[in-house]
Amino acid sequence: MNWWDNIYALTGTLPATDPWVPQLSWYQDIPGIQEKEVLDLTKSKPKLIILQDYVDSGLASYIPQKLYTYVMSNYHLKEKVDGLEILIPNK
């Protein structure tokens, strides 16, 4: 969340949501997108989520509230690496 999507190509993985939607306000504010992402995350249950801190302004300041609320309710911090939070599912 809130980080570069090249992580998928670099790790040989696919996004947990289908279709993958960039976390940019003009995509995330399309009606139904965040609900679809939450549903996909509920079904696919990714083993980890990488989260970059949000900032006060610019593209990295937009927080998709429904998606963020789901992730923060169902995942917790395992460790922090170079400013990125590694979140894993709650037990």
Secondary structure by P-SEA (a helix, b strand, c coil): cccccccccccccccccccccccccccccccaaaaaaaaaaaaacccbbbbccccccccccccaaaaaaaaaacbbbccccccbbbbbbcc
